[in-house]
């Protein structure tokens, strides 16, 4: 995993003087990837490191603390994806009251220049910064001219007239449109969490499941999905076919949201381990069944549907 640090004042010397990509990068979707590509290009011209400046927690969580789960990528997944697209180090700036109060001038002078020593910054057309979002790309360009650092502002990145955006991807997932979300992302969308001890009901009906903590992940449409799950095997980590259920299990009168993954032809112990589940296709919405026999028959049918989808 690439190095990550959480405050601009603690930027290691080897990661100063870089080309810096600015943004939240939730999802690291195709629009973000275009921005990262441009940052990598600038870094090569300057013979400088490629650094991403992002924010944790997400500013929305700071400003609207009671908002529901909405994250497409939690920090481990974001780091992994940023590395995949060329980033060499990440300043995941701790977003707190003090940072939110920084003026736009201080963001440029202190964070970008004194802290990171940025030689070139790359951002999207709608990037804003500083207290009350008083800084914008025009200010960034002007400061760059005054203080001698380069600024690249990306125009909207579109496909068939639609701008790639984290908001659009969230909408697709909430509707159960997994393929569309994957197309917009440029990669499968994953839920990643620690396998927790559930009520072990699945074992009693012949379908043992790994109960994965949802955390701050966005909740996609409740229902059943064909997924691929990354688990540790004898030859290292491997992706295995699986079927997953996301919901409140109305048949058992549950209220808590659960994400349960049934790995095909697998008998290992996953408790306490981190599991990544890549959603491949939506199979059906959440349903309430009249009894266990009906539920078991449907689970078997879901498993067969998932197997078919995963070999297509």
C-alpha positions in Angstrom: 0.0 0.0 0.0 1.3 3.5 -0.8 2.3 5.8 2.0 -0.5 7.9 3.5 -0.2 10.8 6.1 -3.0 12.8 7.7 -1.8 16.4 8.1 -0.2 18.8 5.7 2.3 19.9 8.4 3.6 16.3 8.5 4.3 15.9 4.8 7.5 13.8 4.5 10.3 15.5 2.7 10.4 12.9 -0.1 6.8 13.7 -1.0 7.2 17.5 -1.1 7.7 19.3 -4.4 5.3 17.1 -6.3 2.5 17.3 -8.8 -0.6 17.3 -6.6 -4.1 16.0 -7.5 -6.8 17.7 -5.5 -10.2 16.2 -4.7 -12.3 13.9 -2.5 -11.9 11.1 -5.1 -14.9 9.1 -3.7 -15.1 6.1 -6.0 -12.0 7.0 -8.0 -14.3 7.0 -11.1 -13.4 7.6 -14.7 -13.5 11.4 -14.2 -11.1 11.1 -11.3 -8.9 8.8 -13.4 -8.6 11.4 -16.1 -7.5 13.9 -13.5 -4.9 11.5 -12.1 -3.6 10.8 -15.6 -3.0 14.5 -16.1 -1.3 14.7 -12.7 1.0 11.8 -13.7 1.8 13.6 -17.0 2.8 16.8 -15.1 4.9 14.8 -12.6 6.9 13.3 -15.5 7.6 16.7 -17.0 8.8 18.0 -13.6 10.5 14.7 -12.6 8.4 15.1 -9.4 6.4 12.7 -7.2 2.7 12.2 -7.8 0.7 13.0 -4.6 -3.0 13.1 -4.0 -4.5 15.5 -1.5 -7.9 14.2 -0.3 -9.9 14.6 3.0 -10.9 12.3 5.8 -13.5 12.2 7.0 -15.3 13.3 3.9 -16.3 17.0 4.3 -19.9 16.1 3.9 -19.7 13.9 7.0 -18.1 16.8 8.9 -20.6 19.5 7.9 -23.7 17.2 8.0 -22.8 14.6 10.7 -26.2 13.0 10.7 -26.2 12.2 7.0 -26.7 8.5 6.1 -24.0 6.3 4.8 -22.9 7.5 1.3 -19.3 6.6 0.8 -18.3 4.7 -2.4 -14.8 4.0 -1.2 -13.6 3.9 2.4 -9.9 4.8 3.0 -8.3 1.4 2.3 -10.1 1.1 -1.0 -9.4 4.7 -2.0 -5.7 4.3 -1.3 -5.6 1.1 -3.3 -7.4 2.7 -6.3 -5.3 5.9 -6.2 -2.2 3.7 -6.3 -3.6 1.8 -9.2 -4.0 5.0 -11.2 -0.5 6.3 -10.6 -0.5 8.1 -7.3 2.6 7.5 -5.2 1.6 9.0 -1.9 -1.6 10.4 -0.3 -2.2 13.3 2.1 -5.5 12.2 3.5 -5.9 15.5 5.4 -7.8 15.2 8.6 -10.9 17.3 8.1 -11.8 18.9 11.4 -13.0 22.3 12.7 -9.5 23.8 12.4 -9.0 22.7 8.8 -12.5 23.8 7.8 -11.8 27.3 9.2 -8.7 27.8 7.0 -9.1 30.7 4.6 -8.7 30.1 0.8 -5.4 32.0 0.9 -4.1 29.8 3.8 -5.1 26.7 1.9 -2.8 27.8 -0.9 0.0 29.4 1.0 0.2 27.0 4.0 -1.2 23.7 2.8 -0.2 23.5 -0.8 3.0 25.6 -0.8 4.6 25.5 2.7 3.3 22.1 3.7 3.4 20.2 0.4 5.8 22.3 -1.7 3.4 21.8 -4.6 5.0 22.6 -8.0 1.9 21.8 -10.0 -1.7 21.2 -8.9 -4.4 19.5 -10.9 -8.1 19.8 -10.0 -11.6 19.6 -11.6 -13.5 22.6 -12.9 -15.7 22.8 -9.9 -13.1 22.4 -7.1 -13.6 24.8 -4.2 -11.6 25.3 -1.1 -11.1 27.4 2.1 -13.6 28.4 4.7 -17.2 28.7 3.3 -15.8 27.5 -0.1 -14.5 31.0 -0.9 -11.7 29.7 -3.1 -12.2 28.5 -6.7 -10.2 27.5 -9.7 -9.9 31.1 -10.9 -8.3 32.1 -7.6 -6.0 29.0 -7.9 -4.9 30.0 -11.4 -4.2 33.6 -10.3 -2.2 32.5 -7.2 -0.2 30.1 -9.4 0.8 32.9 -11.7 1.8 35.0 -8.7 3.7 32.4 -6.8 5.1 30.3 -9.6 3.3 27.0 -9.4 1.5 25.3 -12.3 -2.3 24.8 -12.3 -4.2 22.5 -14.5 -8.0 22.6 -14.4 -9.9 19.7 -16.0 -13.1 20.4 -17.9 -16.0 18.1 -17.1 -15.2 14.5 -18.2 -18.3 13.1 -20.0 -19.6 10.0 -21.7 -22.6 10.3 -24.1 -23.2 13.8 -22.8 -23.3 12.8 -19.1 -20.6 14.0 -16.6 -18.9 11.3 -14.6 -19.8 12.0 -11.0 -19.9 10.2 -7.7 -23.5 11.4 -7.3 -24.6 9.7 -10.5 -22.9 6.4 -9.4 -24.6 6.5 -6.0 -27.9 6.9 -7.8 -27.2 3.9 -10.0 -26.3 1.7 -7.0 -29.3 2.8 -5.1 -31.4 1.7 -8.1 -29.6 -1.7 -8.3 -28.0 -0.8 -11.6 -24.7 -2.5 -10.9 -23.4 -2.7 -14.5 -24.1 1.0 -15.1 -22.2 1.9 -11.8 -19.3 -0.3 -12.9 -19.2 1.4 -16.3 -19.1 4.9 -14.7 -16.5 3.8 -12.2 -14.2 2.0 -14.6 -14.0 -0.9 -12.2 -16.4 -3.0 -10.0 -17.9 -1.4 -7.0 -16.9 -3.2 -3.8 -18.0 -3.5 -0.2 -15.1 -4.2 2.1 -15.3 -5.0 5.8 -14.4 -7.3 8.6 -16.3 -10.5 8.8 -18.4 -10.4 12.0 -20.0 -13.2 14.0 -23.7 -13.2 12.9 -26.6 -15.3 14.2 -25.2 -18.3 12.1 -28.7 -19.0 10.8 -27.4 -19.7 7.3 -25.4 -22.7 8.6 -28.6 -24.3 9.9 -30.2 -24.2 6.5 -27.2 -25.3 4.5 -26.0 -21.9 3.3 -23.3 -20.5 5.6 -22.6 -16.8 5.0 -19.9 -14.3 6.0 -21.5 -11.4 7.7 -19.5 -8.3 6.5 -19.6 -5.0 8.4 -21.0 -2.3 6.1 -19.6 0.7 8.0 -19.8 4.0 6.1 -20.5 2.3 2.7 -23.4 3.6 0.7 -26.3 1.2 0.9 -27.1 0.0 -2.6 -30.6 -1.4 -3.4 -31.6 -4.1 -0.9 -31.7 -7.5 -2.4 -29.5 -10.3 -3.8 -26.4 -9.9 -5.9 -23.9 -12.0 -7.8 -20.5 -11.1 -6.4 -16.9 -12.0 -6.5 -15.3 -12.2 -3.1 -11.6 -11.8 -2.3 -10.4 -14.2 0.4 -7.1 -15.6 1.6 -6.3 -19.0 0.1 -3.3 -21.4 0.2 -1.8 -19.6 -2.7 -2.5 -16.1 -1.5 -5.6 -14.0 -2.0 -8.0 -15.1 -4.7 -11.3 -14.0 -6.1 -14.1 -16.6 -5.6 -17.6 -16.7 -7.0 -20.3 -15.9 -4.5 -23.9 -14.7 -3.9 -24.7 -12.0 -1.4 -27.8 -10.7 0.3 -28.1 -7.1 1.5 -31.0 -6.1 3.6 -32.9 -6.5 6.9 -34.0 -10.2 6.4 -37.7 -9.5 6.8 -38.5 -13.2 6.9 -36.9 -13.2 10.4 -38.2 -9.8 11.5 -34.8 -8.2 11.6 -34.3 -4.5 11.6 -30.5 -4.3 11.4 -29.0 -4.0 7.9 -26.9 -7.1 7.0 -24.5 -7.9 4.1 -24.1 -11.6 4.0 -21.9 -13.3 1.5 -22.2 -17.0 0.6 -19.0 -18.3 -1.1 -19.5 -21.2 -3.4 -17.6 -24.4 -2.6 -15.8 -22.8 0.3 -15.3 -24.2 3.9 -12.7 -21.9 5.4 -13.0 -19.7 8.6 -13.3 -16.0 7.8 -14.2 -14.6 11.1 -12.2 -11.5 11.9 -10.7 -11.3 8.4 -11.3 -8.5 5.9 -13.4 -9.5 3.0 -13.8 -7.6 -0.3 -17.0 -8.3 -2.3 -17.2 -6.9 -5.8 -20.8 -6.5 -6.9 -21.3 -7.9 -10.4 -25.0 -8.0 -11.0 -28.3 -7.5 -9.2 -30.4 -10.6 -9.1 -33.7 -9.7 -7.2 -35.0 -7.3 -4.6 -35.4 -8.2 -1.0 -38.4 -10.5 -0.3 -40.3 -11.8 2.7 -41.0 -15.6 2.6 -43.8 -17.6 4.2 -41.4 -20.1 5.8 -38.0 -21.8 5.8 -38.7 -24.2 3.0 -39.7 -21.3 0.7 -36.6 -19.4 1.7 -34.3 -22.3 1.2 -35.7 -22.9 -2.3 -35.2 -19.3 -3.2 -31.7 -19.2 -1.8 -30.8 -22.2 -4.0 -32.3 -20.5 -7.0 -30.4 -17.3 -6.3 -27.2 -19.3 -6.0 -27.8 -20.9 -9.4 -28.6 -17.5 -10.9 -25.4 -16.0 -9.5 -23.3 -18.9 -10.8 -24.7 -18.4 -14.3 -24.0 -14.6 -14.2 -20.5 -15.1 -13.0 -19.5 -17.4 -15.9 -21.1 -15.2 -18.6 
